[in-house]
Amino acid sequence: MHDEREVTVLRLGHRPGRDERMTTHVGLTARALGAEGVIFPANATQSLETVADITERFGGPFDVELTESPRAVVRNWEGKIVHLTMYGERIQDVEAEVREAHRQAPLLVVVGAEKVPFDVYEAADWNVGVTNQPHSEVAGLAVFLDRLFEGRELEREWVDADRRVIPQETGKRVEPTDEE
């Protein structure tokens, strides 16, 4: 899809019953906007199943996995880490630096749910804010990925899809693919 190395999104925290939809949308947004995979906390099995199902039906490649210790993923990541937080540096001030670093190393994008422990802020190479105002972590992830890939993710080609959406001015059109 692009020349840079992989991007993986880590959902840090998941409150069952409260975060199901948001965690699922973090995964779907990561998939749709250019990341190669998402890692959910072990208790987010429903989100994993939903994102895996969408990937199977609408194409990939995209990896979805669970981890018992999201913070260990942060500690052991071999590459660069971006933590999306409203308290971080403005995205427009660091995006070029992040993009350049990403050309050299894999990137982990950490998206919180509940209060993020201070060690995540310390482990991150960049704590990045999209507007530095309260809003959805899904919106922050979408803006960040679009800035990182400079819009190239919108031209992505999907493989191994059972169906594809046909863009049109009005209505909904989904067709089976010829890859079956």
Backbone as a chain_set.jsonl record, in Angstrom:
{"seq": "MHDEREVTVLRLGHRPGRDERMTTHVGLTARALGAEGVIFPANATQSLETVADITERFGGPFDVELTESPRAVVRNWEGKIVHLTMYGERIQDVEAEVREAHRQAPLLVVVGAEKVPFDVYEAADWNVGVTNQPHSEVAGLAVFLDRLFEGRELEREWVDADRRVIPQETGKRVEPTDEE", "coords": {"N": [[0.817, -1.191, 0.0], [1.909, 1.282, 0.798], [5.108, 2.924, 1.075], [6.213, 3.096, 3.625], [7.006, 1.48, 6.765], [5.277, -0.983, 8.777], [2.196, -0.166, 10.535], [0.756, -0.485, 13.621], [-2.08, -0.555, 15.66], [-2.771, -0.096, 19.035], [-5.154, -0.817, 21.36], [-5.557, 0.473, 24.387], [-6.749, -0.652, 27.183], [-10.092, -1.66, 28.011], [-13.396, -1.55, 28.731], [-15.709, -3.834, 29.38], [-19.04, -3.911, 28.124], [-19.256, -1.152, 28.352], [-17.361, -0.103, 26.561], [-17.57, -1.551, 24.181], [-18.545, -0.859, 21.548], [-16.948, 1.382, 20.924], [-14.322, 0.329, 21.076], [-14.476, -1.575, 19.034], [-14.837, 0.186, 16.877], [-12.406, 1.539, 16.913], [-10.75, -0.497, 15.946], [-11.929, -0.957, 13.383], [-11.557, 1.534, 12.19], [-8.755, 1.715, 12.217], [-8.189, -0.371, 10.415], [-9.532, 0.503, 8.033], [-8.202, 2.868, 7.461], [-5.501, 2.469, 6.884], [-3.703, 1.159, 8.721], [-1.855, -1.828, 9.517], [-2.616, -3.645, 11.381], [-4.368, -4.409, 14.489], [-4.277, -4.449, 18.026], [-6.047, -5.706, 20.643], [-7.124, -5.512, 24.107], [-7.289, -8.507, 26.143], [-9.91, -8.95, 27.044], [-11.594, -8.044, 25.081], [-12.994, -9.646, 23.23], [-15.338, -9.728, 21.639], [-15.103, -7.446, 20.049], [-12.808, -8.145, 18.606], [-13.831, -10.351, 17.149], [-15.77, -9.079, 15.552], [-14.231, -7.223, 13.998], [-12.52, -9.013, 12.696], [-14.398, -10.441, 11.204], [-15.4, -8.418, 9.493], [-13.049, -7.899, 8.086], [-12.71, -10.344, 6.801], [-14.965, -10.362, 5.129], [-14.828, -7.893, 3.679], [-12.213, -7.605, 2.912], [-8.586, -7.522, 3.117], [-5.087, -7.111, 3.489], [-5.271, -7.496, 7.078], [-4.455, -7.638, 10.433], [-5.768, -8.912, 13.453], [-5.593, -9.093, 16.884], [-5.489, -10.34, 20.297], [-4.274, -9.341, 23.538], [-2.922, -10.23, 26.68], [-1.584, -8.359, 28.136], [-1.572, -5.223, 27.465], [0.139, -3.107, 28.208], [2.607, -4.361, 28.323], [3.004, -4.796, 25.618], [3.529, -2.197, 24.81], [5.889, -1.706, 26.334], [7.637, -3.588, 25.183], [7.807, -2.994, 22.493], [9.389, -2.844, 19.37], [10.375, -0.371, 17.767], [8.903, 2.752, 16.891], [6.778, 4.755, 19.012], [3.621, 6.196, 19.177], [1.468, 7.94, 21.167], [-1.84, 8.688, 21.339], [-3.38, 11.427, 22.639], [-5.295, 13.959, 24.256], [-3.69, 15.677, 25.587], [-1.266, 15.908, 24.395], [1.508, 16.915, 22.199], [0.767, 19.155, 19.518], [-0.648, 17.743, 16.632], [-0.099, 18.848, 14.112], [2.335, 19.978, 14.573], [4.141, 17.901, 14.897], [3.787, 15.945, 12.973], [5.35, 15.646, 10.569], [7.85, 14.878, 11.561], [7.148, 12.455, 12.827], [6.252, 11.012, 10.608], [8.639, 10.814, 9.123], [10.246, 9.321, 10.906], [8.769, 7.003, 10.905], [9.307, 5.958, 8.428], [11.622, 4.65, 8.887], [11.191, 2.779, 10.915], [8.895, 0.398, 12.434], [5.631, 1.439, 13.558], [3.857, 1.959, 16.508], [0.672, 2.793, 17.439], [-0.893, 4.095, 20.082], [-3.987, 3.959, 21.633], [-6.021, 5.099, 24.074], [-8.489, 4.044, 26.568], [-9.673, 4.005, 29.228], [-8.387, 5.88, 32.032], [-5.099, 6.643, 31.226], [-2.083, 5.107, 32.153], [0.803, 6.762, 33.574], [3.28, 5.724, 32.763], [2.916, 4.984, 30.129], [2.793, 7.424, 28.779], [5.442, 8.168, 29.224], [6.837, 6.134, 27.878], [6.197, 6.573, 25.24], [7.332, 7.809, 22.121], [6.255, 10.028, 21.022], [3.689, 11.969, 22.362], [0.678, 12.712, 21.2], [-1.64, 15.171, 20.325], [-4.806, 15.641, 18.872], [-6.26, 18.398, 18.181], [-6.241, 19.001, 20.926], [-8.475, 18.982, 22.513], [-11.339, 17.619, 24.214], [-12.59, 14.724, 22.692], [-13.682, 12.033, 20.553], [-11.75, 9.041, 20.681], [-11.669, 7.567, 18.381], [-12.043, 9.433, 16.354], [-9.681, 10.924, 16.707], [-7.774, 8.955, 16.05], [-8.43, 8.501, 13.355], [-7.887, 11.018, 12.14], [-5.149, 11.193, 12.748], [-4.045, 8.94, 11.341], [-4.718, 9.624, 8.705], [-3.207, 11.956, 8.396], [-0.642, 10.893, 8.775], [-0.36, 9.132, 6.567], [-0.837, 10.857, 4.525], [-3.173, 10.93, 2.981], [-2.933, 8.8, 1.2], [-3.908, 6.348, 2.052], [-6.527, 6.29, 1.336], [-6.697, 5.325, -1.191], [-6.277, 2.649, -1.108], [-5.971, -0.76, -2.076], [-7.973, -3.585, -1.699], [-7.669, -7.006, -0.819], [-8.632, -10.489, -1.125], [-11.387, -10.301, -0.582], [-14.855, -10.911, 0.004], [-16.831, -9.328, -0.902], [-17.459, -6.063, -2.301], [-17.773, -2.53, -1.923], [-19.445, -0.415, -4.089], [-18.74, 2.718, -5.106], [-21.049, 5.404, -5.298], [-23.283, 8.105, -6.185], [-25.817, 8.241, -4.854], [-27.67, 5.979, -2.769], [-27.048, 2.475, -1.961], [-24.625, 0.186, -2.901], [-23.402, -2.964, -3.084], [-21.319, -5.474, -4.188], [-20.605, -8.895, -4.999], [-17.228, -10.156, -5.064], [-14.914, -11.212, -7.644], [-13.107, -12.972, -6.687], [-13.689, -15.384, -5.54]], "CA": [[0.0, 0.0, 0.0], [2.772, 2.455, 0.879], [6.51, 2.583, 1.258], [6.615, 3.06, 5.018], [6.882, 0.224, 7.476], [3.959, -1.252, 9.335], [1.557, 0.584, 11.607], [-0.13, -1.293, 14.441], [-2.815, 0.232, 16.644], [-3.0, -0.786, 20.296], [-6.227, -0.286, 22.212], [-5.085, 0.345, 25.759], [-7.906, -0.664, 28.064], [-11.399, -1.968, 27.439], [-14.385, -1.803, 29.776], [-16.823, -4.58, 28.776], [-20.341, -3.31, 28.312], [-19.179, 0.291, 28.142], [-16.472, 0.257, 25.456], [-17.65, -2.494, 23.055], [-18.677, -0.182, 20.251], [-15.794, 2.25, 20.696], [-13.169, -0.53, 20.79], [-14.687, -2.107, 17.685], [-14.615, 1.255, 15.911], [-10.957, 1.759, 16.841], [-10.243, -1.52, 15.027], [-12.425, -0.725, 12.021], [-10.895, 2.744, 11.686], [-7.364, 1.331, 11.933], [-8.214, -1.171, 9.188], [-9.966, 1.281, 6.871], [-7.359, 4.029, 7.183], [-4.121, 2.197, 6.536], [-2.885, 0.346, 9.624], [-1.774, -3.237, 9.134], [-3.19, -4.496, 12.406], [-4.807, -3.845, 15.757], [-4.165, -5.327, 19.187], [-7.041, -5.378, 21.665], [-6.97, -6.218, 25.381], [-7.834, -9.868, 26.12], [-11.342, -8.981, 27.321], [-12.313, -7.433, 23.958], [-13.182, -10.72, 22.242], [-16.408, -9.388, 20.697], [-14.528, -6.498, 19.084], [-11.937, -8.929, 17.731], [-14.668, -11.134, 16.233], [-16.4, -8.17, 14.593], [-13.234, -6.7, 13.057], [-12.081, -10.149, 11.875], [-15.488, -10.717, 10.268], [-15.386, -7.358, 8.471], [-11.857, -8.119, 7.254], [-12.989, -11.505, 5.946], [-15.975, -10.019, 4.127], [-14.497, -6.734, 2.85], [-10.834, -7.688, 2.454], [-7.45, -7.202, 3.951], [-4.754, -7.806, 4.733], [-5.358, -6.785, 8.345], [-4.33, -8.57, 11.545], [-6.457, -8.562, 14.686], [-5.198, -10.022, 17.94], [-5.711, -9.981, 21.69], [-3.117, -9.47, 24.41], [-3.187, -10.209, 28.121], [-0.927, -7.203, 28.739], [-1.299, -4.13, 26.523], [1.298, -2.314, 28.632], [3.803, -5.106, 27.911], [3.181, -4.509, 24.191], [4.206, -0.89, 24.773], [7.259, -1.874, 26.862], [8.466, -4.455, 24.337], [7.701, -2.618, 21.076], [10.648, -2.541, 18.678], [10.022, 0.637, 16.783], [8.504, 4.028, 17.471], [5.465, 4.726, 19.645], [2.819, 7.415, 19.239], [0.314, 7.838, 22.057], [-2.806, 9.734, 21.022], [-3.943, 11.988, 23.859], [-5.595, 15.386, 24.085], [-2.679, 16.447, 26.308], [0.009, 15.817, 23.696], [1.932, 17.948, 21.25], [-0.176, 19.294, 18.412], [-0.324, 16.875, 15.5], [0.471, 19.629, 13.02], [3.719, 20.317, 14.916], [5.017, 16.721, 14.94], [3.46, 14.938, 11.964], [6.462, 15.414, 9.636], [8.855, 14.115, 12.306], [6.618, 11.098, 12.997], [6.243, 10.381, 9.28], [10.031, 10.495, 8.782], [10.67, 8.21, 11.771], [8.037, 5.807, 10.475], [9.982, 5.392, 7.249], [12.757, 3.874, 9.384], [10.843, 1.777, 11.924], [7.46, 0.171, 12.636], [4.997, 2.416, 14.432], [2.749, 1.541, 17.358], [-0.191, 3.92, 17.773], [-1.613, 3.708, 21.292], [-5.25, 4.655, 21.82], [-6.524, 4.748, 25.393], [-9.922, 3.928, 26.845], [-9.799, 4.607, 30.549], [-7.223, 6.716, 32.369], [-3.856, 6.039, 30.738], [-0.999, 5.204, 33.152], [1.877, 7.695, 33.225], [4.391, 5.048, 32.087], [2.647, 4.993, 28.684], [3.253, 8.744, 28.326], [6.913, 8.154, 29.242], [7.345, 5.185, 26.88], [5.901, 7.062, 23.895], [8.252, 8.741, 21.473], [5.446, 11.225, 20.876], [2.322, 12.06, 22.847], [0.141, 13.564, 20.141], [-3.011, 15.634, 20.474], [-5.555, 16.128, 17.718], [-7.023, 19.558, 18.649], [-6.075, 19.218, 22.36], [-9.818, 19.141, 23.07], [-12.006, 16.326, 24.394], [-13.369, 14.173, 21.569], [-13.603, 10.583, 20.413], [-10.458, 8.465, 20.297], [-11.798, 7.106, 16.996], [-11.781, 10.616, 15.518], [-8.254, 11.208, 16.808], [-7.056, 7.942, 15.274], [-8.685, 8.738, 11.93], [-7.125, 12.196, 11.716], [-3.727, 10.87, 12.816], [-3.659, 8.052, 10.237], [-4.794, 10.376, 7.454], [-2.031, 12.841, 8.353], [0.551, 10.052, 8.621], [-0.285, 8.588, 5.204], [-1.069, 11.967, 3.596], [-4.295, 10.607, 2.108], [-2.704, 7.629, 0.346], [-4.693, 5.215, 2.533], [-7.84, 6.337, 0.704], [-6.582, 4.622, -2.476], [-5.87, 1.269, -0.816], [-6.596, -1.888, -2.763], [-8.285, -4.655, -0.754], [-7.571, -8.345, -1.406], [-9.325, -11.576, -0.435], [-12.689, -9.826, -0.133], [-16.039, -11.578, -0.527], [-17.674, -8.292, -1.502], [-16.882, -4.711, -2.332], [-18.724, -1.432, -2.03], [-19.297, 0.337, -5.327], [-19.071, 4.119, -4.815], [-22.034, 6.044, -6.156], [-23.792, 9.355, -5.613], [-26.876, 7.936, -3.891], [-27.978, 4.556, -2.631], [-26.01, 1.546, -1.493], [-24.372, -0.888, -3.866], [-22.364, -3.899, -2.667], [-21.278, -6.58, -5.146], [-19.621, -9.955, -4.709], [-16.001, -10.047, -5.859], [-14.637, -12.359, -8.516], [-11.984, -13.709, -6.103], [-14.157, -16.586, -4.854]], "C": [[0.859, 1.252, 0.0], [4.182, 2.002, 1.192], [6.916, 2.424, 2.712], [6.431, 1.659, 5.614], [5.522, 0.131, 8.146], [3.519, -0.279, 10.424], [0.612, -0.377, 12.31], [-0.784, -0.38, 15.46], [-3.057, -0.645, 17.867], [-4.103, -0.077, 21.062], [-5.817, -0.561, 23.657], [-6.285, 0.467, 26.688], [-9.193, -0.949, 27.316], [-12.333, -2.32, 28.586], [-15.58, -2.505, 29.143], [-18.165, -3.931, 29.118], [-20.342, -1.823, 28.028], [-18.421, 0.639, 26.863], [-16.611, -0.62, 24.207], [-17.652, -1.784, 21.703], [-17.444, 0.66, 19.929], [-14.556, 1.416, 20.346], [-13.286, -1.124, 19.392], [-14.383, -1.038, 16.642], [-13.151, 1.677, 15.83], [-10.36, 0.765, 15.841], [-10.674, -1.285, 13.589], [-11.763, 0.502, 11.391], [-9.436, 2.45, 11.351], [-7.289, 0.588, 10.608], [-8.495, -0.298, 7.968], [-8.978, 2.369, 6.485], [-5.865, 3.722, 7.192], [-3.255, 1.419, 7.493], [-2.89, -1.098, 9.147], [-2.365, -4.165, 10.176], [-3.609, -3.715, 13.625], [-4.632, -4.907, 16.826], [-5.143, -4.815, 20.225], [-6.665, -6.054, 22.973], [-7.716, -7.558, 25.335], [-9.339, -9.919, 26.349], [-12.196, -8.369, 26.207], [-12.575, -8.453, 22.852], [-14.262, -10.392, 21.221], [-15.903, -8.402, 19.644], [-13.618, -7.225, 18.104], [-12.768, -9.689, 16.702], [-15.299, -10.251, 15.161], [-15.401, -7.677, 13.557], [-12.712, -7.825, 12.155], [-13.14, -10.496, 10.826], [-15.532, -9.681, 9.148], [-14.201, -7.548, 7.53], [-12.08, -9.288, 6.306], [-13.954, -11.14, 4.824], [-15.528, -8.927, 3.16], [-13.027, -6.648, 2.466], [-9.807, -7.204, 3.454], [-6.286, -6.862, 3.04], [-4.898, -6.891, 5.946], [-5.348, -7.822, 9.462], [-5.046, -8.028, 12.772], [-6.041, -9.58, 15.737], [-5.537, -9.463, 19.312], [-4.408, -10.12, 22.453], [-3.574, -9.431, 25.861], [-2.614, -8.945, 28.759], [-0.621, -6.126, 27.694], [-0.076, -3.304, 26.921], [2.603, -3.033, 28.308], [4.064, -4.917, 26.418], [3.925, -3.188, 24.033], [5.661, -1.048, 25.203], [8.175, -2.606, 25.893], [8.457, -4.083, 22.857], [9.073, -2.259, 20.512], [10.33, -1.626, 17.509], [9.684, 1.913, 17.515], [7.07, 3.936, 17.999], [4.859, 6.125, 19.643], [1.645, 7.125, 20.158], [-0.61, 9.002, 21.741], [-3.511, 10.166, 22.304], [-4.243, 13.456, 23.646], [-4.542, 16.268, 24.736], [-1.342, 16.506, 25.574], [0.348, 17.035, 22.858], [0.937, 17.988, 20.095], [0.281, 18.457, 17.214], [0.355, 17.653, 14.381], [1.919, 20.034, 13.3], [4.667, 19.126, 14.832], [4.797, 15.729, 13.805], [4.611, 14.651, 10.998], [7.555, 14.579, 10.301], [8.413, 12.659, 12.501], [6.662, 10.351, 11.669], [7.659, 9.962, 8.877], [10.538, 9.326, 9.622], [10.01, 6.907, 11.354], [8.647, 5.186, 9.221], [11.131, 4.471, 7.661], [12.37, 2.719, 10.294], [9.327, 1.584, 11.994], [6.913, 1.14, 13.679], [3.858, 1.758, 15.198], [1.971, 2.793, 17.731], [-1.076, 3.475, 18.934], [-2.833, 4.604, 21.462], [-5.833, 4.18, 23.146], [-8.023, 4.562, 25.429], [-10.184, 4.609, 28.179], [-8.571, 5.461, 30.81], [-5.931, 5.986, 31.998], [-2.758, 6.21, 31.791], [0.148, 6.086, 32.649], [3.021, 7.013, 32.489], [4.168, 4.946, 30.576], [3.081, 6.326, 28.084], [4.784, 8.764, 28.234], [7.495, 7.249, 28.156], [7.169, 5.694, 25.452], [7.019, 7.968, 23.389], [7.562, 10.079, 21.241], [4.108, 11.001, 21.567], [1.681, 13.128, 21.979], [-1.325, 13.893, 20.412], [-3.585, 16.088, 19.151], [-6.561, 17.125, 18.279], [-6.822, 19.88, 20.127], [-7.405, 19.55, 23.039], [-10.426, 17.76, 23.272], [-12.794, 15.947, 23.142], [-13.144, 12.672, 21.534], [-12.192, 10.129, 20.044], [-10.491, 7.921, 18.872], [-11.519, 8.266, 16.039], [-10.3, 10.965, 15.536], [-7.426, 10.239, 15.987], [-7.228, 8.187, 13.776], [-7.868, 9.921, 11.408], [-5.634, 11.874, 11.707], [-3.299, 10.009, 11.627], [-3.711, 8.781, 8.899], [-3.602, 11.322, 7.308], [-0.757, 12.037, 8.117], [0.724, 9.606, 7.171], [-0.557, 9.636, 4.128], [-2.129, 11.64, 2.549], [-4.125, 9.373, 1.242], [-3.537, 6.422, 0.762], [-6.076, 5.163, 1.882], [-7.858, 5.62, -0.648], [-6.244, 3.138, -2.307], [-6.67, 0.249, -1.621], [-6.781, -3.013, -1.757], [-8.237, -6.0, -1.47], [-8.326, -9.335, -0.533], [-10.663, -11.139, 0.153], [-13.795, -10.672, -0.753], [-16.922, -10.59, -1.283], [-16.946, -6.964, -1.506], [-18.014, -3.701, -2.492], [-18.411, -0.673, -3.312], [-19.704, 1.788, -5.032], [-20.088, 4.669, -5.816], [-22.623, 7.243, -5.432], [-24.876, 9.128, -4.577], [-27.119, 6.433, -3.853], [-26.791, 3.756, -2.146], [-25.862, 0.433, -2.512], [-23.178, -1.696, -3.387], [-22.449, -5.096, -3.604], [-20.316, -7.65, -4.68], [-18.381, -9.749, -5.572], [-15.832, -11.287, -6.704], [-13.552, -13.255, -7.938], [-12.398, -15.029, -5.472], [-13.737, -17.847, -5.534]], "O": [[0.563, 2.197, -0.731], [4.418, 0.842, 1.531], [7.863, 1.696, 3.011], [5.785, 0.79, 5.029], [4.719, 1.062, 8.082], [4.329, 0.333, 11.12], [-0.232, -1.008, 11.674], [-0.122, 0.47, 16.056], [-3.492, -1.791, 17.748], [-3.999, 1.11, 21.372], [-5.745, -1.715, 24.08], [-6.773, 1.568, 26.943], [-9.373, -0.55, 26.165], [-12.09, -3.275, 29.324], [-16.377, -1.872, 28.452], [-18.39, -3.47, 30.237], [-21.326, -1.288, 27.518], [-18.796, 1.575, 26.157], [-15.843, -0.452, 23.26], [-16.843, -2.091, 20.827], [-16.956, 0.651, 18.799], [-13.821, 1.761, 19.421], [-12.305, -1.169, 18.649], [-13.741, -1.324, 15.631], [-12.701, 2.128, 14.777], [-9.558, 1.145, 14.988], [-9.861, -1.405, 12.672], [-11.449, 0.503, 10.201], [-8.936, 2.888, 10.315], [-6.431, 0.878, 9.774], [-7.765, -0.362, 6.978], [-8.911, 2.76, 5.32], [-5.051, 4.602, 7.474], [-2.146, 1.037, 7.12], [-3.814, -1.535, 8.461], [-2.595, -5.342, 9.9], [-3.273, -2.543, 13.791], [-4.812, -6.1, 16.579], [-5.088, -3.656, 20.638], [-5.962, -7.064, 22.963], [-8.666, -7.714, 24.569], [-9.99, -10.855, 25.884], [-13.402, -8.197, 26.383], [-12.397, -8.152, 21.671], [-14.121, -10.743, 20.049], [-16.248, -8.523, 18.468], [-13.651, -6.952, 16.904], [-12.448, -9.674, 15.513], [-15.357, -10.635, 13.993], [-15.689, -7.708, 12.36], [-12.486, -7.601, 10.966], [-12.803, -10.809, 9.684], [-15.684, -10.038, 7.98], [-14.333, -7.378, 6.318], [-11.684, -9.231, 5.141], [-13.771, -11.572, 3.686], [-15.806, -9.006, 1.964], [-12.627, -5.716, 1.767], [-10.114, -6.579, 4.47], [-6.49, -6.373, 1.928], [-4.68, -5.682, 5.863], [-6.134, -8.769, 9.446], [-4.948, -6.844, 13.093], [-6.126, -10.786, 15.509], [-5.832, -8.278, 19.467], [-3.539, -10.908, 22.08], [-4.492, -8.694, 26.22], [-3.096, -8.503, 29.802], [0.461, -6.117, 27.108], [0.667, -2.848, 26.052], [3.612, -2.378, 28.043], [5.219, -4.881, 25.994], [4.841, -3.077, 23.219], [6.567, -0.577, 24.514], [9.358, -2.282, 25.791], [9.047, -4.795, 22.045], [9.817, -1.475, 21.101], [10.05, -2.082, 16.401], [10.134, 2.127, 18.641], [6.259, 3.152, 17.506], [5.493, 7.1, 20.048], [0.909, 6.162, 19.943], [-0.218, 10.163, 21.858], [-4.16, 9.358, 22.969], [-3.514, 14.134, 22.922], [-4.493, 17.471, 24.478], [-0.386, 17.094, 26.079], [-0.384, 18.022, 22.806], [0.34, 16.971, 19.744], [1.454, 18.473, 16.841], [1.296, 17.151, 13.767], [2.652, 20.392, 12.378], [5.877, 19.315, 14.708], [5.549, 14.762, 13.684], [4.821, 13.492, 10.642], [8.12, 13.679, 9.679], [9.219, 11.74, 12.356], [7.066, 9.19, 11.617], [7.851, 8.868, 8.347], [11.195, 8.429, 9.093], [10.615, 5.839, 11.437], [8.499, 3.984, 8.997], [11.561, 3.617, 6.885], [13.139, 1.768, 10.437], [8.565, 2.49, 11.656], [7.637, 1.599, 14.563], [3.006, 1.087, 14.616], [2.536, 3.743, 18.273], [-1.91, 2.583, 18.78], [-2.734, 5.831, 21.438], [-6.107, 2.992, 23.317], [-8.735, 4.872, 24.474], [-10.832, 5.654, 28.246], [-7.798, 5.733, 29.892], [-5.709, 4.848, 32.411], [-2.524, 7.32, 32.269], [0.423, 6.143, 31.45], [3.679, 7.65, 31.666], [5.133, 4.833, 29.82], [3.671, 6.358, 27.004], [5.349, 9.309, 27.286], [8.535, 7.566, 27.578], [7.909, 5.292, 24.554], [7.572, 8.779, 24.132], [8.201, 11.131, 21.261], [3.47, 9.965, 21.377], [2.077, 14.293, 22.01], [-2.137, 13.01, 20.689], [-2.944, 16.823, 18.399], [-7.604, 16.728, 18.797], [-7.211, 20.967, 20.553], [-7.449, 20.302, 24.012], [-10.061, 16.82, 22.565], [-13.561, 16.747, 22.606], [-12.478, 12.119, 22.408], [-11.526, 10.743, 19.211], [-9.449, 7.824, 18.224], [-10.835, 8.092, 15.03], [-9.723, 11.27, 14.492], [-6.486, 10.644, 15.303], [-6.264, 8.088, 13.017], [-7.234, 9.828, 10.357], [-4.928, 12.238, 10.767], [-2.301, 10.312, 10.974], [-2.843, 8.578, 8.049], [-3.054, 11.469, 6.216], [0.109, 12.452, 7.347], [1.818, 9.692, 6.615], [-0.51, 9.323, 2.938], [-2.006, 12.02, 1.385], [-5.085, 8.937, 0.606], [-3.843, 5.566, -0.067], [-6.721, 4.115, 1.875], [-8.93, 5.34, -1.186], [-5.953, 2.457, -3.29], [-7.878, 0.387, -1.815], [-5.844, -3.36, -1.038], [-8.709, -6.12, -2.6], [-8.621, -9.067, 0.631], [-11.03, -11.554, 1.252], [-13.684, -11.101, -1.902], [-17.664, -10.97, -2.188], [-15.952, -6.772, -0.805], [-19.05, -3.974, -3.099], [-17.26, -0.332, -3.584], [-20.869, 2.06, -4.743], [-19.992, 4.428, -7.02], [-22.481, 7.38, -4.217], [-24.858, 9.761, -3.522], [-26.804, 5.715, -4.803], [-25.693, 4.275, -1.949], [-26.842, -0.181, -2.933], [-22.067, -1.174, -3.294], [-23.523, -5.667, -3.793], [-19.315, -7.345, -4.033], [-18.474, -9.227, -6.683], [-16.519, -12.289, -6.507], [-13.11, -14.194, -8.6], [-11.552, -15.734, -4.92], [-14.062, -18.938, -5.065]]}, "num_chains": 1, "name": "protein.A"}
